[in-house]
């Protein structure tokens, strides 16, 4: 009986450690994915604004001429 209780405690401890490891790894992967997504959105926003600005200036040049 005592031996099976020790074995059960070993497996319980192992399960706890492995569960904690899985949760930590999942958190890190999720954090990395969210950070990558946010950076990509920021990059897209900058490129979109740059493109809109260039279109605006091209429209002004078309309307009033280059000089």
Protein Blocks (a to p, Z undefined) as FASTA:
>chain_A
ZZmmmmmmmmmmmmmmmmmmmmmmmmmmmmmmmmmmmmmmmmmmmmmmmmmmmmmmmmmm
mmnopZZ
